[in-house]
Amino acid sequence: MTRLETIYREKVVPVLQKEFTYGTPMQIPGIVKVSLNIGLGGAASQNNKVMEEAVNELSAIAGQKAVITRAKKSIAAFKLRQGMPIGVRVTLRRDRMWDFLDKLMNFALPRVRDFRGIPDKGFDGRGNFTLGIKEHAIFPEMEADRIENPKGMNITIVTTATTDKEGKFLLEQLGMPFRK
C-alpha cells in the first residue's frame, strides 16, 4: 500500500464519514483512476519524432506505457484526416495512481513558478476534477535541459463522489493545493 493510499484509508475516510454522514462505507467517495493526456494536434502528424518523444516522456512520468490517440474524424481546416496521430494518453489505476497523485501534489505542483495553488474551476458537476498543466517539465522524471518541445498536459482525476463539494473535500483532505 502506498503512502497516499494509507493516508486516505486511515485519515481521510473517517473525516469524510463525519463530514457528510454516509449511511454505509460504500458511499464514501474514493479515487477510481487518473487519466493523463498530451494533445499534440497537427504537429504530431507531420513529425513522427515529436510523437515518439511525447510517448517516452509521458511513459516516464506515469510509470506505464503511453498510448497514441488518433483523430476520430477529418477536419479540413486543421489539415487533419481520420486516423492521424494527434496525442498521447495513459490511464493510471491502483498503486500507480496513488504514487502519481502523491508525486503531483507534493513535488510537481509546488515546482511551478509563482505557485499560489490550483483553481477549483475544473470540476465537472459529478465530483471529477481536471487540471491543465502548461509545462510537463515540472515532473522529476523530466530533465529540463533535454526537453526540446515543452508540452502541456491534462490530468483528470475520476472519483466516486456524486457532487463537486464531495470531490473537492476529498481532494483537499488528500493534500491537493487548491487556491484559497
N, C-alpha and C positions, 0 to 999 in steps of 0.2 A: 504494500500500500504506500502511495506517495505522500509527501509532506502535506500538500494542499488537500488531498482526499481525507487524511487523518483530521485536519482542522475542520473540514466540512462535517464529518461524522461526529466528532466529539464536541465541537463548539457551536457550529452554525445550525445544525439540526435542532438542538434544544432552544436556541434563540428564535428560530423560525416558528417552532411549535408554540412557544409562549406568545409571540407577537401576533400570529394570525389564528390561533386556537383551532388547529385542524382536528377533525374527528378521528382520523386514522393516520398512522405513519406513512401510508402510501400517498397521502395528499401533500406531503411536504415536498416542495419543489427541489429539483436537482438539475444537474447539467447532463444533457444527453450526448452532445457532440460539439466539436468546434470545427468549423469549415474555414479554410484559408484559400484565398483566390488572388491571383495576379492576372489582371487583364492587360494584354499586350496590343490588342487591336490589329491594325494593318501592318505594323512594324514586324510582327512575327511571320506574316505570310511572305514578305519579301526577303527576310533574312533568317535563315534556319539557325544561325549561331545564337541569335537573341533568344530563340525558343529553348535551345539546349541549355543556355546559361540560366534561364528562368527556372527550368525543371531542376537543375542541380542546386540552385540557391534555395528554392522552396523546399526541396527534399532535405537539405541540410538544416533549415530552420525547423521543419516539422519532425524530422527524425523518421520519416517514412516516405516512400517513393511518391512523387507528384505525378498527376495525370494531365495530359494535354487536352484542353477543351477545344471544340470545333464549332464553327458557325452553324446555326440551325437553319438559317435561310440567307439567300443572297440579298445584298443591299448595294445597288449600283453606285450611289453617292459616296459610299465608303470604299469602293473598289473591292468589295467583299463577295466571295462566292460561297455557296453552301459547301460545308465540309472543310473549309480552310482553317488552319490552326489560329486561334485568337487569344488563347490564355492558358493558364496552368492552375490546377486546383488540387487540394488534398483535404480529406476529412479525417479528423482525429477522434478516437474514442478511448475510453478506459484510461489506462496508465499514461499513455502518450498525451492524451487530452489534459490530464491533471498536470503533468510535467510542463506542457506548453503554457498553460494558464499561469502556473507559478512563475515561469520564466518571463512571460509577458507582463504580469502585474508588478513583480518585484525587481526586475532587472531591465527589461527593454523599454517600457514606457517612461521610467524616470530618466533614461538617457536622452530623451527628446529635448532639443534645445528650448529653453524658456517654458518648461513644462509646468502647467498650473492645474493639471487634472484633465480628464477627458469629458466632453459634453455628454449629457444623458439624453440626447435627442435621437439616439439610434435604436430605440425600442420600437417594435412593430405592432404593439397592441395586444400581443399574446405572450409577452414575457421574454421574447428572444431579443438579443442585442447584437447590432452590427457596428463595427468600428472600422474606420478607414485610417490607414497609416500612409503618410506621404513618402517615406523612405524606408525600405526594408533593412537598411544598414544599421538600425538600432539594435538588431539582434546580435548576440555574442558570436554566433557562428559566421557572421559576415565580417570580412576584413575590409575596412573602408577604402584602403588604397588599391585593392584588387577589383573593386566593382567598377565596371566600365559604364553601364547604364543604370542609374538608380531607378528603382521601380517602386510604385506604390502597391499596397495590398489591402484587401478587405478581410476582416476577421469576423465571422458570425458565430456567436455563442448561442446554441439552442438549448433551452431549458424546458422543464416540465411545468413551469409556473403558468398560471392562467391569466394573470394580469401583469401590466408593466410594473405596478407597485411591488408585487411579489418578486418579480425578476430583478428589479433594481436592488431591493433589500437583500436578496440572495447574493448578488454580485458584490454589494458593499460589504457584507459580512465576510466574504472571501478575501476582500482586500483590493477590489477594483478602485483605482483612484479617481472617483468622479469629481467634477468641479463643484465647489461649494457655492 
